[in-house]
Amino acid sequence: MRKAKQVVGTGGELLMHQLVAQDVDYAFTNTGSAEAGFFDAFLTVPGVQPVLLLNESLVLSAADGYAKASRKPAFVNVHLAAGTRQGSGQLFNAYFDGTPMVVTSGMRDAGDFGDHNTLGVSAGYSSMSVVQDVTKKRWEIRDPRGVPAATRRAFKEAMTMPSGPVYLAYSGSALDTKDVEGTIIPAEALEMAHHPDEATLNQIHDALLNAENPLIVVGPEIQKASAQQEILDLADNYAVPVAISFFDFGSFPRSHASFVGMVETLDDTSYDVVCCVGYRPNTNGTPADYRFPNAFKIGIGHDPAILGGTFSLDVSIWSNVKHSLTALNALWNPADSNLHHLSQRRSELKKASEERIVQQTGGALAHANDNPIHPSFLGQRMADLLAPNTTVVSENFRASDHLMPFGFEKDDWRLVRAYGGSLGYGVGGAVGAQLASPDTPLVLSIGDGSVMYSSSGFWTMARYNLPILTVVWNNMNYQTVRVNFASWGGNMKEQNKYPETYLGDPEIDFVMLAKSQGIDGQQVTEPGELDAALTRAREVQAAGEPYLLDVHITNLGAGADQSWHKEFKLGT
């Protein structure tokens, strides 16, 4: 066990020493002059690498991607209240997903502001108000002696289940004061474990073992707890079909025999046991959310606010899902694999899975000659031709079905994405995820509209030579918005005119955009070019260089054939 140590230095140096003690590798940041005491410490305290991104939205998304891929808390520094607000959309994503991170900023000292101090605060203003609704906890630190303790507490809070972002605002004097003595304590036991009781585990075991028509529903807590293998073991042991939630495309492999799709699409009322593990319901208040009326319902999760949030549970465990699944699998008797109803269900699941995969692959290949390239065909060729054991960072809001080949098993795919809905996540998320797993190939799969929210992140990819392969799904549309407009109806659907959703006038040259920031790339417009382009991209990536493919795809859904946009004349 590492020991505590006494350190004398500026408040910024004490902060840096504590970050080193927390095993922080990277400080994601956009530089601000009000945090001079923090940045000065990079020159005197080794161990933490600053990662520069060109706006605070990218800073927060990169930290989020890093935390999700590494299963470690990320550290962030942004510039005062203005920088905090700039990154608030991605901070919301992190809060929604429960991503553990410590976000810091500078803060004007008392008496050091006026009503016209635009970057800081005006009289009566608190920077805490900016983050009140999108952080777990938040503090102001004005005494430099409190910097180490506040920082340790922030990391502890960020990792304690339910995890999430914590915000610290350091005053100028807290960072700048010299000759401050502080105690630096190494990080120990950042996560507090809740262990399930034996009686409850036995009840769940008996229910799953004896069920005639069971279902497991998994959610994002599986990934957070690194419990992928444990959920695979549970599904295999009890021969149970597994559905994923709307908010999760990375906790169970699509290729597994037990996989049956998204829970929101299931309407079978005959399930007799439904076990929700780390499940986050997609609740919109409609009766359809209160499903499985005849089932014995089990909940396992580490967020009591979400556990059982959609329907009442007959039995529940509030615990880290990895601990719970490990304990539950330990009750399994291998001899039970021979039970007739389990053997029969295992065989049925395997057959259905094989048929589904054949159907999905055949459906994608049926579009092999579509021009522009069909999204299903693009997803299928990416799954076949890109490197195995690849991390996929996705910001494809309408491409979930086309990305179905992706999963997480050994030599399979790992998926990182944000579910809060704030656009601009993908490029920064890819930067952070690549830093977290530098030896793992990474693909950024992103829509053309999303790219433009965060395209300056290509500069960061090039500066740090991150071998990220970016695949832009380019249909020259805000397709999600257009499809939602069409479902709303009205004049837009009647006239097949959808204001401000067409992005093709002028057409955006994503290859040129990437090249202007130091990344090479290729435009792909013909289906016959796709395999060679993906192969070439993989070779460049394997050589340690970033690369971008701008793939022109078919526009789908209502209004797909329209390129109308309202005529604009300056001054009228």
C-alpha positions in Angstrom: 0.0 0.0 0.0 1.3 3.4 -1.0 1.8 5.9 1.9 0.6 9.4 2.3 3.2 12.2 1.9 3.6 15.8 2.8 4.2 18.2 -0.1 4.9 21.9 -0.1 4.2 24.0 -3.2 1.6 26.1 -4.9 -2.1 25.1 -4.7 -1.8 24.1 -8.4 1.2 21.9 -7.6 -0.7 20.3 -4.7 -3.5 19.6 -7.2 -1.1 18.0 -9.6 0.5 15.9 -6.9 -3.0 14.6 -5.9 -3.8 13.8 -9.6 -0.6 11.7 -9.8 -1.6 9.9 -6.6 -5.0 9.2 -8.1 -3.3 7.5 -11.0 -4.5 10.1 -13.5 -2.8 9.7 -16.9 -4.4 12.5 -18.9 -5.8 16.0 -18.1 -8.4 16.8 -20.9 -8.4 20.5 -21.3 -8.8 23.7 -23.3 -6.4 26.3 -21.9 -7.6 29.2 -19.9 -5.6 32.0 -18.4 -7.6 32.0 -15.1 -6.2 28.5 -14.4 -2.5 29.6 -14.7 -1.6 28.1 -11.4 -2.8 24.7 -12.6 -1.0 24.8 -15.9 2.2 26.1 -14.3 2.3 22.9 -12.3 2.8 20.8 -15.4 6.3 22.2 -15.5 7.3 21.1 -12.0 5.2 17.9 -11.3 5.7 15.1 -13.8 3.2 12.3 -14.4 0.1 13.8 -16.0 -0.1 14.4 -19.7 -2.2 17.4 -20.9 -4.5 16.7 -23.9 -5.5 19.8 -25.7 -8.8 20.0 -27.5 -10.0 23.1 -29.2 -13.3 23.7 -27.4 -14.8 22.6 -24.1 -17.5 20.4 -25.8 -14.7 18.3 -27.2 -12.9 18.3 -23.9 -15.9 16.8 -22.1 -16.7 14.2 -24.8 -13.0 13.1 -24.9 -13.0 12.6 -21.2 -16.3 10.7 -21.4 -14.9 8.4 -24.1 -11.8 7.8 -22.0 -13.7 6.9 -18.9 -16.0 4.5 -20.7 -13.2 2.7 -22.5 -10.8 2.6 -19.6 -13.3 2.0 -16.8 -11.4 4.7 -14.9 -12.5 8.2 -13.8 -11.4 11.0 -16.2 -10.0 14.4 -15.2 -11.0 17.6 -16.9 -10.1 21.3 -16.7 -12.2 24.0 -18.4 -12.0 27.7 -18.4 -14.1 29.5 -15.8 -17.9 29.6 -16.1 -17.8 30.4 -19.8 -15.9 27.2 -20.6 -18.2 25.2 -18.3 -21.2 26.5 -20.2 -19.5 25.8 -23.5 -19.2 22.1 -22.6 -22.5 21.8 -20.8 -24.1 19.6 -23.6 -21.5 16.9 -23.2 -21.5 17.3 -19.5 -25.2 16.5 -19.7 -24.4 13.3 -21.7 -21.9 12.3 -19.0 -24.4 12.9 -16.3 -27.2 11.0 -18.1 -24.8 8.0 -18.7 -23.3 8.1 -15.2 -19.8 8.6 -16.6 -17.3 9.0 -13.7 -15.2 12.2 -14.2 -13.9 15.1 -12.2 -14.4 18.4 -13.9 -12.5 21.4 -12.7 -12.5 25.1 -13.6 -11.1 28.4 -12.4 -13.2 30.7 -10.3 -12.9 34.5 -9.8 -11.9 35.4 -6.3 -14.3 37.4 -4.1 -14.0 41.1 -5.0 -12.2 40.3 -8.2 -15.2 40.8 -10.5 -17.7 43.3 -11.8 -20.8 43.3 -13.9 -18.8 43.5 -17.1 -16.3 40.7 -16.4 -17.6 38.5 -19.3 -15.5 35.4 -18.7 -15.9 35.2 -15.0 -18.9 36.1 -12.9 -20.9 39.1 -12.0 -22.0 40.1 -8.5 -24.3 37.5 -6.9 -23.4 34.8 -9.5 -22.3 31.3 -8.5 -20.5 29.0 -10.9 -22.3 26.1 -9.1 -25.6 27.2 -10.8 -24.1 26.3 -14.2 -23.7 22.6 -13.3 -26.3 22.1 -10.6 -28.5 19.8 -12.8 -25.8 17.9 -14.6 -23.4 16.8 -11.8 -23.6 14.4 -8.8 -21.8 16.9 -6.5 -20.2 20.2 -6.8 -17.9 22.4 -4.6 -16.0 25.6 -4.5 -12.5 25.6 -3.1 -11.0 28.9 -1.9 -8.4 27.7 0.6 -5.3 26.2 -1.0 -4.9 23.8 1.9 -8.1 22.1 1.0 -7.1 21.3 -2.6 -5.8 17.8 -2.1 -8.7 16.7 0.2 -11.4 18.1 -2.1 -9.8 16.5 -5.1 -9.6 13.1 -3.4 -13.2 13.4 -2.3 -14.3 14.3 -5.9 -12.7 11.1 -7.3 -14.3 9.0 -4.6 -17.7 10.6 -5.3 -17.4 10.2 -9.1 -16.8 6.4 -8.7 -19.2 5.6 -6.0 -22.3 4.0 -7.5 -24.3 5.4 -9.1 -21.3 7.0 -10.7 -21.2 10.4 -12.5 -19.4 13.7 -13.0 -18.3 15.8 -10.1 -17.5 19.5 -10.5 -14.8 21.5 -8.6 -14.3 25.3 -9.0 -10.9 26.5 -7.7 -10.4 30.1 -6.9 -7.3 31.9 -8.2 -5.8 32.1 -4.7 -6.4 28.4 -4.1 -4.3 27.6 -7.2 -1.7 30.4 -7.0 -0.8 30.7 -3.4 2.8 29.6 -2.7 4.5 27.5 0.0 1.3 25.6 0.9 1.7 22.4 2.9 -0.7 19.6 2.0 -1.1 15.9 2.5 -1.2 13.7 -0.6 -3.0 10.4 -0.1 -3.0 7.7 -2.8 -6.2 6.5 -4.3 -7.5 3.4 -2.5 -10.8 1.6 -2.8 -12.5 4.2 -5.0 -15.5 1.9 -5.4 -17.6 0.8 -2.4 -19.1 -2.7 -3.0 -22.6 -3.7 -2.0 -22.9 -7.5 -1.8 -26.2 -9.2 -2.3 -27.6 -11.4 0.5 -27.7 -15.2 0.1 -31.5 -15.6 0.4 -32.2 -13.2 -2.4 -29.6 -14.9 -4.7 -31.1 -18.3 -4.1 -34.6 -16.9 -4.9 -33.3 -15.6 -8.2 -31.4 -18.8 -9.0 -34.6 -20.9 -8.4 -36.7 -18.6 -10.5 -34.3 -18.7 -13.5 -33.7 -22.4 -13.2 -37.4 -23.3 -13.2 -38.7 -20.7 -15.6 -40.5 -21.9 -18.7 -40.2 -18.7 -20.7 -37.7 -16.4 -19.1 -36.0 -13.2 -20.4 -32.9 -11.2 -19.3 -32.9 -7.5 -20.1 -29.4 -5.9 -19.9 -28.4 -2.3 -19.8 -25.4 0.1 -19.6 -24.4 -0.9 -16.1 -23.0 -4.1 -17.6 -20.3 -2.2 -19.3 -19.7 0.2 -16.4 -19.0 -2.7 -14.1 -17.0 -4.6 -16.7 -19.4 -7.5 -16.3 -19.6 -8.7 -19.9 -18.2 -12.1 -19.2 -20.5 -12.6 -16.2 -23.7 -11.8 -18.2 -22.5 -14.2 -20.9 -22.1 -16.9 -18.3 -25.6 -16.2 -16.8 -27.2 -16.4 -20.2 -25.3 -19.6 -21.1 -25.9 -21.3 -17.7 -29.7 -20.8 -17.6 -30.3 -20.8 -21.4 -32.1 -17.5 -21.3 -32.8 -15.1 -24.2 -31.3 -11.7 -23.7 -32.6 -8.3 -24.8 -30.9 -5.0 -24.7 -32.3 -1.6 -23.8 -32.7 1.5 -25.9 -29.8 3.0 -24.0 -27.4 0.2 -24.6 -25.7 -1.2 -27.7 -22.5 -2.5 -26.1 -23.4 -4.9 -23.3 -24.3 -8.0 -25.1 -23.0 -9.4 -28.4 -25.4 -9.5 -31.4 -23.8 -12.7 -32.5 -24.6 -14.6 -29.3 -27.3 -17.3 -29.6 -29.3 -15.8 -26.7 -29.5 -12.3 -28.3 -33.1 -11.5 -29.3 -33.0 -7.7 -30.0 -34.2 -4.6 -28.2 -36.6 -5.0 -25.3 -38.8 -2.1 -26.6 -39.7 -4.3 -29.7 -40.8 -7.3 -27.6 -44.5 -7.8 -27.1 -44.6 -11.3 -25.8 -46.9 -11.3 -22.7 -46.1 -15.0 -21.9 -42.7 -14.4 -20.2 -42.9 -15.9 -16.7 -39.6 -14.6 -15.4 -38.0 -11.3 -16.5 -34.6 -10.5 -15.0 -33.4 -6.9 -15.5 -29.6 -6.5 -15.0 -28.2 -3.0 -15.1 -31.2 -2.0 -17.1 -32.1 1.7 -17.7 -35.8 1.9 -18.9 -36.7 4.1 -21.8 -39.6 5.7 -19.9 -41.9 8.1 -21.7 -44.9 7.7 -19.4 -47.0 5.6 -21.8 -48.8 2.4 -20.9 -46.5 0.4 -23.2 -43.6 1.0 -20.8 -45.4 -1.1 -18.2 -44.7 -4.4 -19.9 -44.5 -8.0 -18.8 -47.6 -7.9 -16.7 -47.6 -11.7 -15.9 -43.9 -12.2 -15.2 -42.0 -12.6 -11.9 -39.8 -9.5 -12.2 -36.2 -9.4 -10.9 -34.0 -6.3 -10.8 -30.2 -6.2 -10.3 -28.5 -2.8 -10.5 -26.4 -0.3 -8.7 -28.6 2.8 -9.1 -31.5 2.7 -6.7 -33.2 5.7 -8.5 -33.4 3.6 -11.7 -33.8 0.1 -10.4 -37.4 -0.8 -11.0 -38.1 2.7 -12.5 -40.5 1.4 -15.1 -42.4 -1.4 -13.4 -42.6 -2.8 -9.9 -40.2 -5.6 -9.0 -40.9 -8.8 -7.1 -37.3 -9.1 -5.9 -34.3 -6.8 -6.3 -30.6 -6.5 -5.5 -29.0 -3.1 -5.1 -25.4 -3.9 -5.8 -22.6 -3.7 -8.3 -23.8 -5.9 -11.1 -20.5 -7.7 -11.5 -20.5 -8.7 -7.8 -24.2 -9.9 -8.1 -23.7 -11.9 -11.3 -20.5 -13.5 -10.0 -22.4 -14.6 -6.9 -25.4 -15.8 -8.9 -23.3 -17.8 -11.3 -21.5 -19.5 -8.4 -24.9 -21.1 -7.5 -25.1 -22.7 -10.8 -24.7 -26.5 -10.9 -23.3 -27.7 -14.2 -25.3 -30.9 -13.9 -28.4 -28.7 -14.4 -27.4 -28.1 -18.0 -29.0 -31.5 -18.8 -32.4 -30.5 -17.6 -34.8 -31.1 -20.5 -36.4 -27.6 -20.6 -33.0 -25.9 -20.6 -31.6 -28.2 -23.3 -34.6 -27.6 -25.5 -34.5 -23.9 -25.0 -30.7 -23.8 -25.7 -31.3 -25.6 -29.0 -34.2 -23.3 -30.0 -32.1 -20.2 -29.2 -29.2 -21.4 -31.3 -31.4 -22.2 -34.3 -33.2 -18.8 -34.1 -29.9 -17.0 -33.8 -28.5 -18.7 -36.9 -31.6 -17.9 -38.9 -31.5 -14.3 -37.7 -27.8 -13.8 -38.7 -28.4 -15.3 -42.1 -31.4 -13.1 -42.6 -29.5 -9.9 -41.5 -26.5 -10.7 -43.7 -28.6 -11.6 -46.6 -30.6 -8.4 -46.2 -27.4 -6.4 -46.2 -26.0 -8.2 -49.3 -29.2 -7.7 -51.2 -28.3 -4.0 -51.3 -24.7 -4.7 -52.5 -25.3 -2.8 -55.8 -27.4 0.1 -54.4 -26.0 3.4 -55.5 -25.6 5.5 -53.3 -24.3 2.8 -50.9 -27.0 1.3 -48.6 -26.4 1.8 -44.8 -27.0 -1.9 -44.1 -24.3 -2.9 -46.7 -21.9 -0.4 -45.3 -22.4 -1.8 -41.7 -22.0 -5.4 -43.0 -18.8 -4.6 -44.9 -17.3 -2.7 -41.9 -18.0 -5.7 -39.6 -16.3 -8.1 -42.1 -13.3 -6.1 -43.2 -12.2 -4.0 -40.3 -9.7 -5.3 -37.7 -11.0 -7.8 -35.1 -11.2 -6.7 -31.5 -12.0 -3.2 -32.6 -13.5 -0.5 -30.5 -16.3 1.4 -32.2 -17.2 4.8 -31.1 -20.6 5.6 -32.6 -22.6 8.8 -33.2 -25.0 7.3 -35.7 -28.5 8.2 -34.4 -30.4 6.4 -37.2 -27.9 3.5 -37.8 -28.6 1.2 -34.9 -30.0 -1.5 -37.0 -27.1 -1.2 -39.5 -24.6 -1.6 -36.8 -26.0 -4.8 -35.5 -22.9 -6.9 -36.3 -21.0 -5.1 -33.6 -20.7 -6.7 -30.1 -18.0 -7.1 -27.5 -16.8 -10.7 -27.3 -13.1 -11.7 -27.7 -12.0 -10.8 -31.3 -15.3 -9.0 -31.7 -16.5 -5.4 -31.4 -16.6 -3.0 -28.5 -19.1 -0.1 -28.7 -18.8 3.3 -27.0 -21.5 5.9 -27.4 -23.4 8.6 -25.5 -27.1 8.4 -24.8 -28.0 11.8 -23.5 -28.7 13.1 -27.0 -26.4 16.1 -27.0 -24.8 16.2 -30.5 -21.0 16.5 -30.9 -19.9 13.5 -28.9 -18.3 11.3 -31.5 -15.0 12.9 -32.5 -14.0 13.8 -28.9 -15.3 10.4 -27.6 -13.0 8.7 -30.1 -10.0 10.7 -29.0 -10.6 9.7 -25.4 -11.4 6.0 -26.1 -8.2 5.7 -28.2 -6.1 7.2 -25.4 -7.7 4.7 -23.0 -6.8 1.7 -25.3 -3.8 2.8 -27.4 -3.1 -0.8 -28.6 -6.7 -1.5 -29.7 -7.9 -0.4 -33.2 -10.6 2.2 -33.0 -13.3 3.2 -35.6 -15.3 6.3 -35.3 -18.7 5.7 -37.0 -20.4 9.0 -37.3 -23.2 10.8 -39.3 -22.4 13.8 -41.5 -24.5 16.1 -39.5 -22.8 15.1 -36.2 -19.3 15.6 -37.6 -19.8 19.3 -38.0 -20.5 19.7 -34.3 -17.0 18.6 -33.4 -14.8 18.6 -36.5 -12.0 20.5 -34.8 -11.3 17.3 -32.9 -9.5 16.1 -36.1 -6.7 18.5 -35.2 -6.2 16.7 -31.8 -6.2 13.3 -33.6 -3.4 14.6 -35.8 -1.4 16.4 -33.1 -1.2 13.2 -31.0 -1.0 10.9 -34.0 -4.0 8.8 -32.8 -4.6 6.0 -35.4 -8.4 6.5 -35.5 -10.3 5.5 -38.6 -13.3 7.8 -39.1 -16.1 6.6 -41.3 -18.6 9.3 -42.1 -22.0 8.1 -43.1 -22.8 10.9 -45.5 -26.4 11.3 -46.7 -26.3 15.1 -46.8 -29.2 15.2 -44.3 -30.2 15.6 -40.7 -32.0 12.3 -41.2 -33.2 11.8 -37.7 -34.8 15.2 -37.6 -36.4 14.7 -41.0 -37.9 11.3 -40.1 -39.3 12.7 -36.9 -40.7 15.7 -38.8 -42.4 13.2 -41.1 -43.9 11.2 -38.2 -45.3 14.5 -36.8 -47.1 15.1 -40.1 -48.5 18.5 -41.0 -47.6 20.5 -44.1 -44.1 19.1 -44.1 -45.2 15.6 -44.8 -48.0 16.6 -47.1 -45.7 18.7 -49.3 -42.6 16.5 -48.8 -40.6 19.6 -47.7 -38.6 19.5 -44.5 -37.1 22.9 -43.6 -33.4 23.0 -42.7 -32.7 19.2 -42.8 -30.8 19.1 -46.2 -27.1 19.6 -45.9 -26.1 19.3 -49.6 -26.1 22.9 -50.7 -23.1 23.4 -50.6 -21.9 19.9 -50.3 -19.4 19.4 -47.4 -16.1 17.9 -48.4 -15.2 15.9 -45.3 -11.9 14.6 -46.8 -10.8 18.2 -47.4 -11.9 19.1 -43.9 -9.8 16.3 -42.4 -6.8 17.1 -44.7 -6.8 20.7 -43.6 -6.1 19.5 -40.0 -3.5 16.9 -40.9 -5.5 13.7 -41.6 -5.6 11.9 -45.0 -8.7 10.4 -46.3 -10.8 9.2 -49.3 -14.3 9.8 -50.6 -16.3 6.7 -51.5 -19.3 7.1 -53.7 -19.7 3.7 -55.5 -20.5 0.4 -53.8 -17.7 -1.3 -55.9 -15.2 1.1 -54.2 -16.1 0.2 -50.7 -14.1 -3.0 -50.0 -10.9 -1.5 -51.4 -11.4 1.7 -49.4 -12.0 -0.1 -46.1 -9.0 -2.3 -46.7 -6.8 0.7 -47.5 -8.1 2.5 -44.4 -7.3 -0.5 -42.2 -3.7 -0.6 -43.6 -3.2 3.1 -42.8 -4.6 2.6 -39.3 -2.3 -0.4 -38.8 0.6 1.7 -39.7 -0.2 4.1 -36.9 -1.9 6.9 -38.7 -5.4 8.4 -38.5 -7.6 8.2 -41.6 -11.1 9.3 -42.8 -13.5 7.7 -45.2 -16.4 9.9 -46.5 -18.9 7.3 -47.6 -21.9 8.5 -49.5 -25.0 6.5 -48.4 -28.6 6.2 -49.4 -31.0 8.5 -47.7 -33.8 6.4 -46.0 -37.2 7.0 -44.6 -39.9 9.6 -45.3 -38.7 12.4 -47.5 -35.6 10.6 -48.5 -36.0 11.8 -52.1 -36.1 15.4 -51.3 -33.3 18.0 -51.5 -35.5 21.0 -51.0 -34.5 23.8 -48.8 -36.1 27.2 -48.3 -34.7 29.8 -50.6 -32.7 32.5 -48.7 -32.0 36.0 -49.9 -29.9 38.3 -47.8 -31.8 41.4 -46.7 -35.3 40.2 -47.4 
